[in-house]
Amino acid sequence: MQKNNWDATCPLCKDVIDNPICPECLESEIEQWLSGKDPIYLNKIRKSIAHFDNKEINGPKCIKCNKQVEICPYCFIKDINNIIKEKHPELLDEFHTFFGFRHDYQENKIGGDNNG
């Protein structure tokens, strides 16, 4: 059992959740970014987002809203990246700029070497 949840790991990538921002807060920021664009972007991406709901996870509290963080922000952003890549590739570069999603870091995580 984790005392302070400082060593909680993401069930998807198995890394420590060292930036505890919940998917709901990240989703809100993504929706805010998309709100200035064509509403079709927001509707399609909103429908595509799968929410991870695992009550067994005892992760840290979100630094923004104080809800439980079930997965790391990286895994959530990676999923959004894949949705945008598939549905609206014209937004990909701007998404990377706004949300700091680095391709080289993505490749290292996917390959299992997270030292990058």
Biopython code that builds the backbone (N, CA, C, O; Angstrom):
import numpy as np
from Bio.PDB.StructureBuilder import StructureBuilder

atoms = [
    (1, "MET", "N", (0.848, -1.193, 0.000)),
    (1, "MET", "CA", (0.000, 0.000, 0.000)),
    (1, "MET", "C", (0.883, 1.243, 0.000)),
    (1, "MET", "O", (1.879, 1.311, 0.720)),
    (2, "GLN", "N", (0.513, 2.202, -0.799)),
    (2, "GLN", "CA", (1.288, 3.430, -0.909)),
    (2, "GLN", "C", (0.810, 4.417, 0.145)),
    (2, "GLN", "O", (-0.385, 4.689, 0.251)),
    (3, "LYS", "N", (1.744, 4.950, 0.923)),
    (3, "LYS", "CA", (1.361, 5.882, 1.978)),
    (3, "LYS", "C", (0.917, 7.227, 1.415)),
    (3, "LYS", "O", (-0.191, 7.681, 1.699)),
    (4, "ASN", "N", (1.764, 7.862, 0.628)),
    (4, "ASN", "CA", (1.463, 9.195, 0.120)),
    (4, "ASN", "C", (1.160, 9.210, -1.366)),
    (4, "ASN", "O", (0.954, 10.280, -1.939)),
    (5, "ASN", "N", (1.127, 8.069, -1.991)),
    (5, "ASN", "CA", (0.878, 7.952, -3.426)),
    (5, "ASN", "C", (1.962, 8.613, -4.266)),
    (5, "ASN", "O", (1.745, 8.868, -5.450)),
    (6, "TRP", "N", (3.112, 8.895, -3.688)),
    (6, "TRP", "CA", (4.204, 9.512, -4.433)),
    (6, "TRP", "C", (4.872, 8.513, -5.362)),
    (6, "TRP", "O", (5.584, 8.896, -6.291)),
    (7, "ASP", "N", (4.641, 7.243, -5.112)),
    (7, "ASP", "CA", (5.246, 6.217, -5.955)),
    (7, "ASP", "C", (4.196, 5.470, -6.763)),
    (7, "ASP", "O", (4.450, 4.359, -7.229)),
    (8, "ALA", "N", (3.023, 6.063, -6.935)),
    (8, "ALA", "CA", (1.960, 5.432, -7.720)),
    (8, "ALA", "C", (2.408, 5.323, -9.171)),
    (8, "ALA", "O", (2.993, 6.250, -9.731)),
    (9, "THR", "N", (2.122, 4.173, -9.762)),
    (9, "THR", "CA", (2.510, 3.964, -11.153)),
    (9, "THR", "C", (1.278, 3.894, -12.046)),
    (9, "THR", "O", (0.200, 3.469, -11.629)),
    (10, "CYS", "N", (1.474, 4.318, -13.270)),
    (10, "CYS", "CA", (0.421, 4.279, -14.274)),
    (10, "CYS", "C", (0.206, 2.816, -14.677)),
    (10, "CYS", "O", (1.178, 2.118, -14.969)),
    (11, "PRO", "N", (-1.025, 2.342, -14.698)),
    (11, "PRO", "CA", (-1.275, 0.944, -15.067)),
    (11, "PRO", "C", (-1.015, 0.660, -16.547)),
    (11, "PRO", "O", (-0.894, -0.499, -16.942)),
    (12, "LEU", "N", (-0.928, 1.708, -17.368)),
    (12, "LEU", "CA", (-0.716, 1.506, -18.798)),
    (12, "LEU", "C", (0.768, 1.441, -19.160)),
    (12, "LEU", "O", (1.201, 0.509, -19.838)),
    (13, "CYS", "N", (1.553, 2.436, -18.705)),
    (13, "CYS", "CA", (2.969, 2.477, -19.090)),
    (13, "CYS", "C", (3.898, 2.006, -17.972)),
    (13, "CYS", "O", (5.088, 1.794, -18.200)),
    (14, "LYS", "N", (3.358, 1.846, -16.769)),
    (14, "LYS", "CA", (4.100, 1.372, -15.592)),
    (14, "LYS", "C", (5.122, 2.374, -15.064)),
    (14, "LYS", "O", (5.944, 2.017, -14.220)),
    (15, "ASP", "N", (5.090, 3.618, -15.541)),
    (15, "ASP", "CA", (5.965, 4.665, -15.008)),
    (15, "ASP", "C", (5.309, 5.316, -13.795)),
    (15, "ASP", "O", (4.091, 5.252, -13.624)),
    (16, "VAL", "N", (6.133, 5.944, -12.958)),
    (16, "VAL", "CA", (5.621, 6.688, -11.813)),
    (16, "VAL", "C", (4.821, 7.878, -12.331)),
    (16, "VAL", "O", (5.233, 8.548, -13.278)),
    (17, "ILE", "N", (3.686, 8.134, -11.710)),
    (17, "ILE", "CA", (2.874, 9.298, -12.076)),
    (17, "ILE", "C", (3.479, 10.499, -11.352)),
    (17, "ILE", "O", (3.138, 10.799, -10.208)),
    (18, "ASP", "N", (4.389, 11.175, -12.055)),
    (18, "ASP", "CA", (5.117, 12.282, -11.432)),
    (18, "ASP", "C", (4.547, 13.656, -11.795)),
    (18, "ASP", "O", (5.043, 14.678, -11.320)),
    (19, "ASN", "N", (3.526, 13.682, -12.620)),
    (19, "ASN", "CA", (2.852, 14.918, -12.987)),
    (19, "ASN", "C", (1.351, 14.655, -12.845)),
    (19, "ASN", "O", (0.662, 14.450, -13.845)),
    (20, "PRO", "N", (0.841, 14.661, -11.613)),
    (20, "PRO", "CA", (-0.525, 14.206, -11.378)),
    (20, "PRO", "C", (-1.599, 15.211, -11.815)),
    (20, "PRO", "O", (-2.072, 16.032, -11.028)),
    (21, "ILE", "N", (-1.962, 15.116, -13.094)),
    (21, "ILE", "CA", (-3.086, 15.875, -13.634)),
    (21, "ILE", "C", (-4.049, 14.831, -14.200)),
    (21, "ILE", "O", (-3.663, 14.002, -15.024)),
    (22, "CYS", "N", (-5.285, 14.880, -13.757)),
    (22, "CYS", "CA", (-6.250, 13.849, -14.151)),
    (22, "CYS", "C", (-6.705, 14.030, -15.597)),
    (22, "CYS", "O", (-6.627, 15.131, -16.141)),
    (23, "PRO", "N", (-7.178, 12.954, -16.216)),
    (23, "PRO", "CA", (-7.684, 13.031, -17.584)),
    (23, "PRO", "C", (-8.809, 14.049, -17.763)),
    (23, "PRO", "O", (-8.909, 14.673, -18.819)),
    (24, "GLU", "N", (-9.651, 14.223, -16.752)),
    (24, "GLU", "CA", (-10.743, 15.185, -16.871)),
    (24, "GLU", "C", (-10.208, 16.615, -17.016)),
    (24, "GLU", "O", (-10.728, 17.389, -17.820)),
    (25, "CYS", "N", (-9.189, 16.964, -16.256)),
    (25, "CYS", "CA", (-8.603, 18.307, -16.360)),
    (25, "CYS", "C", (-7.894, 18.476, -17.705)),
    (25, "CYS", "O", (-7.993, 19.530, -18.333)),
    (26, "LEU", "N", (-7.183, 17.442, -18.143)),
    (26, "LEU", "CA", (-6.532, 17.509, -19.451)),
    (26, "LEU", "C", (-7.566, 17.601, -20.564)),
    (26, "LEU", "O", (-7.395, 18.363, -21.516)),
    (27, "GLU", "N", (-8.631, 16.832, -20.446)),
    (27, "GLU", "CA", (-9.695, 16.873, -21.455)),
    (27, "GLU", "C", (-10.303, 18.272, -21.525)),
    (27, "GLU", "O", (-10.602, 18.766, -22.612)),
    (28, "SER", "N", (-10.483, 18.904, -20.381)),
    (28, "SER", "CA", (-11.022, 20.253, -20.337)),
    (28, "SER", "C", (-10.098, 21.237, -21.065)),
    (28, "SER", "O", (-10.567, 22.111, -21.795)),
    (29, "GLU", "N", (-8.790, 21.090, -20.863)),
    (29, "GLU", "CA", (-7.825, 21.955, -21.551)),
    (29, "GLU", "C", (-7.838, 21.709, -23.061)),
    (29, "GLU", "O", (-7.724, 22.651, -23.845)),
    (30, "ILE", "N", (-7.976, 20.463, -23.462)),
    (30, "ILE", "CA", (-8.034, 20.126, -24.890)),
    (30, "ILE", "C", (-9.313, 20.691, -25.500)),
    (30, "ILE", "O", (-9.290, 21.231, -26.606)),
    (31, "GLU", "N", (-10.425, 20.569, -24.782)),
    (31, "GLU", "CA", (-11.678, 21.127, -25.276)),
    (31, "GLU", "C", (-11.594, 22.650, -25.405)),
    (31, "GLU", "O", (-12.137, 23.234, -26.342)),
    (32, "GLN", "N", (-10.912, 23.275, -24.459)),
    (32, "GLN", "CA", (-10.736, 24.730, -24.524)),
    (32, "GLN", "C", (-9.924, 25.106, -25.764)),
    (32, "GLN", "O", (-10.261, 26.063, -26.460)),
    (33, "TRP", "N", (-8.865, 24.360, -26.036)),
    (33, "TRP", "CA", (-8.044, 24.594, -27.223)),
    (33, "TRP", "C", (-8.882, 24.414, -28.496)),
    (33, "TRP", "O", (-8.790, 25.216, -29.425)),
    (34, "LEU", "N", (-9.688, 23.366, -28.528)),
    (34, "LEU", "CA", (-10.493, 23.080, -29.710)),
    (34, "LEU", "C", (-11.701, 24.010, -29.863)),
    (34, "LEU", "O", (-12.251, 24.117, -30.958)),
    (35, "SER", "N", (-12.116, 24.673, -28.805)),
    (35, "SER", "CA", (-13.329, 25.497, -28.858)),
    (35, "SER", "C", (-13.207, 26.662, -29.842)),
    (35, "SER", "O", (-14.218, 27.142, -30.353)),
    (36, "GLY", "N", (-11.991, 27.117, -30.111)),
    (36, "GLY", "CA", (-11.796, 28.195, -31.069)),
    (36, "GLY", "C", (-11.726, 27.700, -32.502)),
    (36, "GLY", "O", (-11.531, 28.494, -33.423)),
    (37, "LYS", "N", (-11.878, 26.439, -32.697)),
    (37, "LYS", "CA", (-11.804, 25.829, -34.020)),
    (37, "LYS", "C", (-13.200, 25.398, -34.460)),
    (37, "LYS", "O", (-14.187, 25.692, -33.785)),
    (38, "ASP", "N", (-13.277, 24.730, -35.541)),
    (38, "ASP", "CA", (-14.555, 24.221, -36.043)),
    (38, "ASP", "C", (-15.157, 23.266, -35.002)),
    (38, "ASP", "O", (-14.470, 22.360, -34.530)),
    (39, "PRO", "N", (-16.437, 23.460, -34.639)),
    (39, "PRO", "CA", (-17.065, 22.586, -33.622)),
    (39, "PRO", "C", (-17.031, 21.101, -33.979)),
    (39, "PRO", "O", (-17.128, 20.254, -33.091)),
    (40, "ILE", "N", (-16.899, 20.781, -35.231)),
    (40, "ILE", "CA", (-16.845, 19.361, -35.624)),
    (40, "ILE", "C", (-15.622, 18.672, -35.015)),
    (40, "ILE", "O", (-15.683, 17.488, -34.682)),
    (41, "TYR", "N", (-14.515, 19.401, -34.867)),
    (41, "TYR", "CA", (-13.324, 18.827, -34.231)),
    (41, "TYR", "C", (-13.648, 18.392, -32.809)),
    (41, "TYR", "O", (-13.373, 17.261, -32.408)),
    (42, "LEU", "N", (-14.232, 19.304, -32.066)),
    (42, "LEU", "CA", (-14.535, 19.047, -30.661)),
    (42, "LEU", "C", (-15.497, 17.870, -30.512)),
    (42, "LEU", "O", (-15.273, 16.990, -29.682)),
    (43, "ASN", "N", (-16.551, 17.849, -31.299)),
    (43, "ASN", "CA", (-17.537, 16.766, -31.197)),
    (43, "ASN", "C", (-16.932, 15.408, -31.532)),
    (43, "ASN", "O", (-17.170, 14.439, -30.811)),
    (44, "LYS", "N", (-16.163, 15.316, -32.600)),
    (44, "LYS", "CA", (-15.573, 14.026, -32.996)),
    (44, "LYS", "C", (-14.558, 13.535, -31.974)),
    (44, "LYS", "O", (-14.531, 12.350, -31.643)),
    (45, "ILE", "N", (-13.730, 14.435, -31.477)),
    (45, "ILE", "CA", (-12.709, 14.019, -30.507)),
    (45, "ILE", "C", (-13.353, 13.674, -29.173)),
    (45, "ILE", "O", (-12.957, 12.700, -28.533)),
    (46, "ARG", "N", (-14.330, 14.447, -28.744)),
    (46, "ARG", "CA", (-15.029, 14.170, -27.484)),
    (46, "ARG", "C", (-15.660, 12.776, -27.513)),
    (46, "ARG", "O", (-15.607, 12.055, -26.517)),
    (47, "LYS", "N", (-16.246, 12.399, -28.623)),
    (47, "LYS", "CA", (-16.880, 11.078, -28.749)),
    (47, "LYS", "C", (-15.849, 9.949, -28.768)),
    (47, "LYS", "O", (-16.169, 8.811, -28.425)),
    (48, "SER", "N", (-14.624, 10.257, -29.164)),
    (48, "SER", "CA", (-13.593, 9.232, -29.289)),
    (48, "SER", "C", (-12.840, 8.960, -27.998)),
    (48, "SER", "O", (-12.195, 7.919, -27.871)),
    (49, "ILE", "N", (-12.907, 9.864, -27.052)),
    (49, "ILE", "CA", (-12.125, 9.725, -25.820)),
    (49, "ILE", "C", (-12.716, 8.611, -24.954)),
    (49, "ILE", "O", (-13.887, 8.648, -24.577)),
    (50, "ALA", "N", (-11.887, 7.639, -24.654)),
    (50, "ALA", "CA", (-12.291, 6.552, -23.753)),
    (50, "ALA", "C", (-11.809, 6.907, -22.354)),
    (50, "ALA", "O", (-10.639, 7.239, -22.160)),
    (51, "HIS", "N", (-12.686, 6.838, -21.409)),
    (51, "HIS", "CA", (-12.299, 7.156, -20.036)),
    (51, "HIS", "C", (-11.858, 5.889, -19.319)),
    (51, "HIS", "O", (-12.530, 4.859, -19.357)),
    (52, "PHE", "N", (-10.727, 5.997, -18.677)),
    (52, "PHE", "CA", (-10.185, 4.888, -17.905)),
    (52, "PHE", "C", (-10.807, 4.962, -16.521)),
    (52, "PHE", "O", (-10.658, 5.968, -15.826)),
    (53, "ASP", "N", (-11.487, 3.931, -16.123)),
    (53, "ASP", "CA", (-12.173, 3.951, -14.844)),
    (53, "ASP", "C", (-11.834, 2.684, -14.087)),
    (53, "ASP", "O", (-12.447, 1.637, -14.294)),
    (54, "ASN", "N", (-10.861, 2.788, -13.217)),
    (54, "ASN", "CA", (-10.422, 1.634, -12.456)),
    (54, "ASN", "C", (-10.387, 2.025, -10.984)),
    (54, "ASN", "O", (-9.510, 2.777, -10.560)),
    (55, "LYS", "N", (-11.312, 1.530, -10.226)),
    (55, "LYS", "CA", (-11.410, 1.887, -8.807)),
    (55, "LYS", "C", (-10.317, 1.229, -7.963)),
    (55, "LYS", "O", (-10.134, 1.582, -6.798)),
    (56, "GLU", "N", (-9.592, 0.275, -8.548)),
    (56, "GLU", "CA", (-8.512, -0.400, -7.823)),
    (56, "GLU", "C", (-7.256, 0.468, -7.723)),
    (56, "GLU", "O", (-6.398, 0.233, -6.873)),
    (57, "ILE", "N", (-7.157, 1.464, -8.592)),
    (57, "ILE", "CA", (-5.973, 2.312, -8.625)),
    (57, "ILE", "C", (-6.000, 3.265, -7.439)),
    (57, "ILE", "O", (-7.018, 3.900, -7.161)),
    (58, "ASN", "N", (-4.882, 3.358, -6.748)),
    (58, "ASN", "CA", (-4.761, 4.281, -5.631)),
    (58, "ASN", "C", (-3.694, 5.308, -5.989)),
    (58, "ASN", "O", (-2.634, 5.357, -5.366)),
    (59, "GLY", "N", (-3.980, 6.115, -6.985)),
    (59, "GLY", "CA", (-3.017, 7.086, -7.478)),
    (59, "GLY", "C", (-3.043, 8.373, -6.691)),
    (59, "GLY", "O", (-3.814, 8.526, -5.743)),
    (60, "PRO", "N", (-2.191, 9.297, -7.093)),
    (60, "PRO", "CA", (-2.132, 10.594, -6.411)),
    (60, "PRO", "C", (-3.357, 11.436, -6.735)),
    (60, "PRO", "O", (-4.136, 11.094, -7.624)),
    (61, "LYS", "N", (-3.519, 12.515, -6.025)),
    (61, "LYS", "CA", (-4.615, 13.448, -6.275)),
    (61, "LYS", "C", (-4.175, 14.448, -7.341)),
    (61, "LYS", "O", (-3.017, 14.863, -7.377)),
    (62, "CYS", "N", (-5.105, 14.825, -8.202)),
    (62, "CYS", "CA", (-4.846, 15.797, -9.259)),
    (62, "CYS", "C", (-4.469, 17.142, -8.627)),
    (62, "CYS", "O", (-5.108, 17.593, -7.677)),
    (63, "ILE", "N", (-3.437, 17.763, -9.159)),
    (63, "ILE", "CA", (-2.985, 19.039, -8.615)),
    (63, "ILE", "C", (-3.927, 20.190, -8.974)),
    (63, "ILE", "O", (-3.807, 21.285, -8.424)),
    (64, "LYS", "N", (-4.864, 19.946, -9.894)),
    (64, "LYS", "CA", (-5.800, 20.986, -10.291)),
    (64, "LYS", "C", (-7.158, 20.845, -9.603)),
    (64, "LYS", "O", (-7.721, 21.834, -9.135)),
    (65, "CYS", "N", (-7.688, 19.616, -9.540)),
    (65, "CYS", "CA", (-9.057, 19.438, -9.039)),
    (65, "CYS", "C", (-9.153, 18.523, -7.821)),
    (65, "CYS", "O", (-10.215, 18.422, -7.206)),
    (66, "ASN", "N", (-8.070, 17.868, -7.474)),
    (66, "ASN", "CA", (-7.989, 16.975, -6.312)),
    (66, "ASN", "C", (-8.683, 15.620, -6.508)),
    (66, "ASN", "O", (-8.873, 14.883, -5.540)),
    (67, "LYS", "N", (-9.064, 15.283, -7.756)),
    (67, "LYS", "CA", (-9.621, 13.954, -8.028)),
    (67, "LYS", "C", (-8.479, 12.946, -8.126)),
    (67, "LYS", "O", (-7.317, 13.315, -8.292)),
    (68, "GLN", "N", (-8.831, 11.678, -8.022)),
    (68, "GLN", "CA", (-7.858, 10.597, -8.152)),
    (68, "GLN", "C", (-7.318, 10.544, -9.591)),
    (68, "GLN", "O", (-8.086, 10.649, -10.547)),
    (69, "VAL", "N", (-6.020, 10.383, -9.737)),
    (69, "VAL", "CA", (-5.392, 10.252, -11.053)),
    (69, "VAL", "C", (-5.155, 8.774, -11.311)),
    (69, "VAL", "O", (-4.342, 8.140, -10.637)),
    (70, "GLU", "N", (-5.879, 8.219, -12.303)),
    (70, "GLU", "CA", (-5.796, 6.783, -12.570)),
    (70, "GLU", "C", (-4.685, 6.442, -13.553)),
    (70, "GLU", "O", (-4.052, 5.393, -13.434)),
    (71, "ILE", "N", (-4.444, 7.324, -14.530)),
    (71, "ILE", "CA", (-3.387, 7.099, -15.519)),
    (71, "ILE", "C", (-2.540, 8.359, -15.620)),
    (71, "ILE", "O", (-2.996, 9.450, -15.278)),
    (72, "CYS", "N", (-1.324, 8.209, -16.085)),
    (72, "CYS", "CA", (-0.448, 9.372, -16.191)),
    (72, "CYS", "C", (-0.904, 10.276, -17.343)),
    (72, "CYS", "O", (-1.519, 9.808, -18.301)),
    (73, "PRO", "N", (-0.601, 11.561, -17.241)),
    (73, "PRO", "CA", (-0.978, 12.487, -18.306)),
    (73, "PRO", "C", (-0.389, 12.086, -19.657)),
    (73, "PRO", "O", (-1.008, 12.306, -20.698)),
    (74, "TYR", "N", (0.792, 11.506, -19.638)),
    (74, "TYR", "CA", (1.423, 11.110, -20.896)),
    (74, "TYR", "C", (0.554, 10.095, -21.642)),
    (74, "TYR", "O", (0.332, 10.251, -22.843)),
    (75, "CYS", "N", (0.068, 9.078, -20.970)),
    (75, "CYS", "CA", (-0.746, 8.054, -21.633)),
    (75, "CYS", "C", (-2.052, 8.641, -22.154)),
    (75, "CYS", "O", (-2.510, 8.268, -23.235)),
    (76, "PHE", "N", (-2.656, 9.554, -21.398)),
    (76, "PHE", "CA", (-3.883, 10.185, -21.861)),
    (76, "PHE", "C", (-3.613, 11.049, -23.092)),
    (76, "PHE", "O", (-4.348, 10.977, -24.077)),
    (77, "ILE", "N", (-2.568, 11.858, -23.037)),
    (77, "ILE", "CA", (-2.220, 12.726, -24.170)),
    (77, "ILE", "C", (-1.838, 11.876, -25.382)),
    (77, "ILE", "O", (-2.146, 12.240, -26.517)),
    (78, "LYS", "N", (-1.173, 10.752, -25.146)),
    (78, "LYS", "CA", (-0.816, 9.856, -26.256)),
    (78, "LYS", "C", (-2.077, 9.356, -26.956)),
    (78, "LYS", "O", (-2.119, 9.284, -28.185)),
    (79, "ASP", "N", (-3.096, 9.013, -26.184)),
    (79, "ASP", "CA", (-4.351, 8.558, -26.785)),
    (79, "ASP", "C", (-5.018, 9.672, -27.581)),
    (79, "ASP", "O", (-5.519, 9.433, -28.679)),
    (80, "ILE", "N", (-5.028, 10.877, -27.042)),
    (80, "ILE", "CA", (-5.599, 12.020, -27.761)),
    (80, "ILE", "C", (-4.793, 12.280, -29.030)),
    (80, "ILE", "O", (-5.361, 12.575, -30.082)),
    (81, "ASN", "N", (-3.473, 12.171, -28.931)),
    (81, "ASN", "CA", (-2.607, 12.335, -30.096)),
    (81, "ASN", "C", (-3.014, 11.355, -31.201)),
    (81, "ASN", "O", (-3.107, 11.737, -32.367)),
    (82, "ASN", "N", (-3.251, 10.114, -30.839)),
    (82, "ASN", "CA", (-3.641, 9.099, -31.824)),
    (82, "ASN", "C", (-4.996, 9.408, -32.450)),
    (82, "ASN", "O", (-5.196, 9.187, -33.644)),
    (83, "ILE", "N", (-5.926, 9.918, -31.648)),
    (83, "ILE", "CA", (-7.239, 10.299, -32.172)),
    (83, "ILE", "C", (-7.092, 11.446, -33.173)),
    (83, "ILE", "O", (-7.668, 11.409, -34.260)),
    (84, "ILE", "N", (-6.323, 12.455, -32.798)),
    (84, "ILE", "CA", (-6.127, 13.603, -33.690)),
    (84, "ILE", "C", (-5.396, 13.172, -34.953)),
    (84, "ILE", "O", (-5.735, 13.600, -36.056)),
    (85, "LYS", "N", (-4.401, 12.331, -34.783)),
    (85, "LYS", "CA", (-3.637, 11.832, -35.937)),
    (85, "LYS", "C", (-4.556, 11.119, -36.932)),
    (85, "LYS", "O", (-4.401, 11.261, -38.144)),
    (86, "GLU", "N", (-5.504, 10.359, -36.410)),
    (86, "GLU", "CA", (-6.416, 9.599, -37.263)),
    (86, "GLU", "C", (-7.534, 10.465, -37.849)),
    (86, "GLU", "O", (-7.850, 10.360, -39.034)),
    (87, "LYS", "N", (-8.127, 11.314, -37.018)),
    (87, "LYS", "CA", (-9.329, 12.043, -37.440)),
    (87, "LYS", "C", (-9.050, 13.441, -37.994)),
    (87, "LYS", "O", (-9.759, 13.905, -38.887)),
    (88, "HIS", "N", (-8.027, 14.109, -37.474)),
    (88, "HIS", "CA", (-7.749, 15.494, -37.877)),
    (88, "HIS", "C", (-6.239, 15.755, -37.915)),
    (88, "HIS", "O", (-5.731, 16.548, -37.122)),
    (89, "PRO", "N", (-5.530, 15.104, -38.817)),
    (89, "PRO", "CA", (-4.072, 15.242, -38.844)),
    (89, "PRO", "C", (-3.606, 16.680, -39.075)),
    (89, "PRO", "O", (-2.467, 17.016, -38.749)),
    (90, "GLU", "N", (-4.458, 17.522, -39.625)),
    (90, "GLU", "CA", (-4.089, 18.918, -39.847)),
    (90, "GLU", "C", (-3.892, 19.683, -38.531)),
    (90, "GLU", "O", (-3.295, 20.760, -38.526)),
    (91, "LEU", "N", (-4.391, 19.132, -37.419)),
    (91, "LEU", "CA", (-4.239, 19.769, -36.103)),
    (91, "LEU", "C", (-3.050, 19.229, -35.310)),
    (91, "LEU", "O", (-2.750, 19.730, -34.226)),
    (92, "LEU", "N", (-2.379, 18.226, -35.836)),
    (92, "LEU", "CA", (-1.353, 17.510, -35.079)),
    (92, "LEU", "C", (-0.194, 18.394, -34.634)),
    (92, "LEU", "O", (0.189, 18.353, -33.465)),
    (93, "ASP", "N", (0.370, 19.186, -35.532)),
    (93, "ASP", "CA", (1.508, 20.034, -35.152)),
    (93, "ASP", "C", (1.131, 21.035, -34.057)),
    (93, "ASP", "O", (1.882, 21.244, -33.105)),
    (94, "GLU", "N", (-0.034, 21.643, -34.208)),
    (94, "GLU", "CA", (-0.480, 22.600, -33.197)),
    (94, "GLU", "C", (-0.735, 21.904, -31.860)),
    (94, "GLU", "O", (-0.412, 22.445, -30.802)),
    (95, "PHE", "N", (-1.311, 20.712, -31.912)),
    (95, "PHE", "CA", (-1.536, 19.927, -30.695)),
    (95, "PHE", "C", (-0.206, 19.649, -29.996)),
    (95, "PHE", "O", (-0.093, 19.816, -28.782)),
    (96, "HIS", "N", (0.796, 19.228, -30.761)),
    (96, "HIS", "CA", (2.122, 18.946, -30.186)),
    (96, "HIS", "C", (2.701, 20.190, -29.530)),
    (96, "HIS", "O", (3.281, 20.111, -28.447)),
    (97, "THR", "N", (2.545, 21.334, -30.179)),
    (97, "THR", "CA", (3.075, 22.588, -29.638)),
    (97, "THR", "C", (2.351, 22.962, -28.340)),
    (97, "THR", "O", (2.995, 23.307, -27.349)),
    (98, "PHE", "N", (1.037, 22.896, -28.342)),
    (98, "PHE", "CA", (0.253, 23.319, -27.185)),
    (98, "PHE", "C", (0.389, 22.378, -25.997)),
    (98, "PHE", "O", (0.402, 22.824, -24.850)),
    (99, "PHE", "N", (0.491, 21.081, -26.263)),
    (99, "PHE", "CA", (0.471, 20.117, -25.169)),
    (99, "PHE", "C", (1.794, 19.411, -24.939)),
    (99, "PHE", "O", (1.861, 18.458, -24.163)),
    (100, "GLY", "N", (2.844, 19.863, -25.601)),
    (100, "GLY", "CA", (4.191, 19.381, -25.328)),
    (100, "GLY", "C", (4.418, 17.915, -25.595)),
    (100, "GLY", "O", (5.229, 17.285, -24.917)),
    (101, "PHE", "N", (3.728, 17.360, -26.558)),
    (101, "PHE", "CA", (3.876, 15.945, -26.870)),
    (101, "PHE", "C", (5.022, 15.774, -27.851)),
    (101, "PHE", "O", (4.890, 16.108, -29.029)),
    (102, "ARG", "N", (6.141, 15.259, -27.374)),
    (102, "ARG", "CA", (7.338, 15.102, -28.203)),
    (102, "ARG", "C", (7.364, 13.729, -28.839)),
    (102, "ARG", "O", (7.185, 12.716, -28.163)),
    (103, "HIS", "N", (7.587, 13.699, -30.138)),
    (103, "HIS", "CA", (7.609, 12.431, -30.880)),
    (103, "HIS", "C", (8.733, 11.509, -30.404)),
    (103, "HIS", "O", (8.524, 10.302, -30.290)),
    (104, "ASP", "N", (9.919, 12.055, -30.124)),
    (104, "ASP", "CA", (11.033, 11.200, -29.694)),
    (104, "ASP", "C", (10.727, 10.551, -28.348)),
    (104, "ASP", "O", (11.100, 9.399, -28.125)),
    (105, "TYR", "N", (10.061, 11.264, -27.454)),
    (105, "TYR", "CA", (9.684, 10.701, -26.169)),
    (105, "TYR", "C", (8.625, 9.619, -26.377)),
    (105, "TYR", "O", (8.642, 8.581, -25.715)),
    (106, "GLN", "N", (7.709, 9.875, -27.300)),
    (106, "GLN", "CA", (6.673, 8.902, -27.621)),
    (106, "GLN", "C", (7.302, 7.606, -28.109)),
    (106, "GLN", "O", (6.903, 6.527, -27.671)),
    (107, "GLU", "N", (8.265, 7.688, -28.996)),
    (107, "GLU", "CA", (8.903, 6.485, -29.530)),
    (107, "GLU", "C", (9.600, 5.696, -28.427)),
    (107, "GLU", "O", (9.545, 4.467, -28.414)),
    (108, "ASN", "N", (10.261, 6.399, -27.498)),
    (108, "ASN", "CA", (10.941, 5.713, -26.398)),
    (108, "ASN", "C", (9.946, 5.004, -25.489)),
    (108, "ASN", "O", (10.207, 3.882, -25.055)),
    (109, "LYS", "N", (8.812, 5.631, -25.192)),
    (109, "LYS", "CA", (7.812, 5.030, -24.334)),
    (109, "LYS", "C", (7.209, 3.780, -24.991)),
    (109, "LYS", "O", (7.036, 2.745, -24.347)),
    (110, "ILE", "N", (6.899, 3.900, -26.266)),
    (110, "ILE", "CA", (6.296, 2.787, -26.981)),
    (110, "ILE", "C", (7.270, 1.628, -27.079)),
    (110, "ILE", "O", (6.876, 0.464, -26.997)),
    (111, "GLY", "N", (8.535, 1.947, -27.253)),
    (111, "GLY", "CA", (9.552, 0.914, -27.368)),
    (111, "GLY", "C", (9.948, 0.311, -26.038)),
    (111, "GLY", "O", (10.694, -0.666, -25.987)),
    (112, "GLY", "N", (9.442, 0.901, -24.947)),
    (112, "GLY", "CA", (9.722, 0.340, -23.627)),
    (112, "GLY", "C", (10.928, 0.958, -22.942)),
    (112, "GLY", "O", (11.193, 0.652, -21.780)),
    (113, "ASP", "N", (11.667, 1.821, -23.630)),
    (113, "ASP", "CA", (12.812, 2.491, -23.024)),
    (113, "ASP", "C", (12.395, 3.904, -22.708)),
    (113, "ASP", "O", (12.312, 4.742, -23.606)),
    (114, "ASN", "N", (12.126, 4.187, -21.433)),
    (114, "ASN", "CA", (11.628, 5.500, -21.069)),
    (114, "ASN", "C", (12.713, 6.396, -20.494)),
    (114, "ASN", "O", (12.433, 7.217, -19.621)),
    (115, "ASN", "N", (13.929, 6.255, -20.959)),
    (115, "ASN", "CA", (15.026, 7.100, -20.518)),
    (115, "ASN", "C", (15.158, 8.351, -21.351)),
    (115, "ASN", "O", (16.081, 9.133, -21.120)),
    (116, "GLY", "N", (14.275, 8.581, -22.316)),
    (116, "GLY", "CA", (14.389, 9.680, -23.245)),
    (116, "GLY", "C", (13.572, 10.799, -22.841)),
    (116, "GLY", "O", (13.550, 11.825, -23.521)),
]
sb = StructureBuilder()
sb.init_structure("model")
sb.init_model(0)
sb.init_chain("A")
sb.init_seg("    ")
for serial, (resi, resn, name, xyz) in enumerate(atoms, 1):
    if name == "N":
        sb.init_residue(resn, " ", resi, " ")
    sb.init_atom(name, np.array(xyz, "f"), 0.0, 1.0, " ", f" {name:<3s}", serial, name[0])
structure = sb.get_structure()
